[in-house]
């Protein structure tokens, strides 16, 4: 069962319940490989993860019938939620595995997986012909799987198509008809490894546009703190990756802004239990396996911090602000933010207009005005709002944020970032619950002036009289005077 508790953009906080276990989403599933695991499942749980993922196919290849006898939870020594992958990643790497759909599904049922992925055909970064073949084979496998799955396990159907968005659309549309309880977006690892976040945004947004909104969605291989908030904003609920340990084995240290090489560090910018007790020099002098274990722990703390920051931003209605902040960390993250603006309709579809106990929005740059909540608000003012009076007075929003009604006149305030604020909605979130600093960027100033121009032109066509009050010595005073003269409207300073 999946219950959604709160939305922000297309992201949501939810609760995933399977076989008496529950996990709050967004959630990260650390990958466990029993043949080589620096951290035990118990140590991973102590860090705060009540969910893990492992490969059913590889685990069985290594343990044989003992796995079926003991079950996956006892084998891992983990009483939380266990998700099992089917072995499809090995198909992506090596071309095939010596097991079919029936073998994999029966194995996952026999070992007691809580969440189980059917055997699919990952796309990867291939030519179009191979991508089409992977989509069709996965859909055939899914239809075959329907005859084999039970109703106790939460079964996952991966979406394929890779960078070919029309194929992702077809895969999502056809998959949504099959009644699986959960979906996953497959084959992103090759793009994530290259920091090709733009492609990931396109793939996720396309899939989410055609999948049932009430079903949870997983993103394979996403284990970098920078990509998680972007994927959550589009509606991804769960993630998995072995990045935390793979980076650690290579002496790579995760931060919220990227990856650092341990050899280049003098200080740790973190106060997790590992970084609070050790210096970079001390870690470098340790035995390699012990160092990898501690770095793995730190990396898991950083991923958890990214998840928690994202959840808090959802609660406060500030998820877009978080994405703007993250976009400053790498050029690829900024490109991801710009790519998100193509999907405003998706981001706004479930985005609440008001938050129960919102925090005031903080505006620092033009990117803050790309917030879908702001875009939808501006669209309403400029295209649908109709003043009752024939007399319209435009005024700068007072610093006090106190709006005053005038008889016989429609008072409409204006401010950077939000543009126009009719008296009728002044006070409603987010019309006065925001902060910005002066002088604002030229783009922001012109955006406000263009909003005034567009609105005045529409009012003049409906035979309304408009006058504008312009503040003296403001950074936009001269520009607004020029605009008022062009529009031939009454104005005073």
RAFEN-V664316 format. One record per run of one state. SS is the DSSP state (a for helix, b for strand, c for the rest). FROM is the first residue (numbers start at 1). TO is the last residue. If there is no record, write none. Layout:
SS|FROM|TO, SS|FROM|TO
This chain:
c|1|1, b|2|8, c|9|10, b|11|18, c|19|20, b|21|25, c|26|26, b|27|32, c|33|40, a|41|47, c|48|50, b|51|55, a|56|63, c|64|64, a|65|70, c|71|71, a|72|76, c|77|80, b|81|85, c|86|87, a|88|94, c|95|100, a|101|110, c|111|114, b|115|117, c|118|127, a|128|145, c|146|153, b|154|159, c|160|164, a|165|176, c|177|181, b|182|185, c|186|188, a|189|193, c|194|196, a|197|210, c|211|215, b|216|219, c|220|224, a|225|233, c|234|237, b|238|241, c|242|242, a|243|249, c|250|251, b|252|255, c|256|257, b|258|261, a|262|264, c|265|272, a|273|277, c|278|279, a|280|284, c|285|287, a|288|316, c|317|318, a|319|327, c|328|330, a|331|349, c|350|360, b|361|363, c|364|365, a|366|370, c|371|371, a|372|383, c|384|390, b|391|396, c|397|405, b|406|406, c|407|408, b|409|415, c|416|418, b|419|422, a|423|425, c|426|433, b|434|436, c|437|441, a|442|461, c|462|464, b|465|469, c|470|476, a|477|487, c|488|489, b|490|492, c|493|493
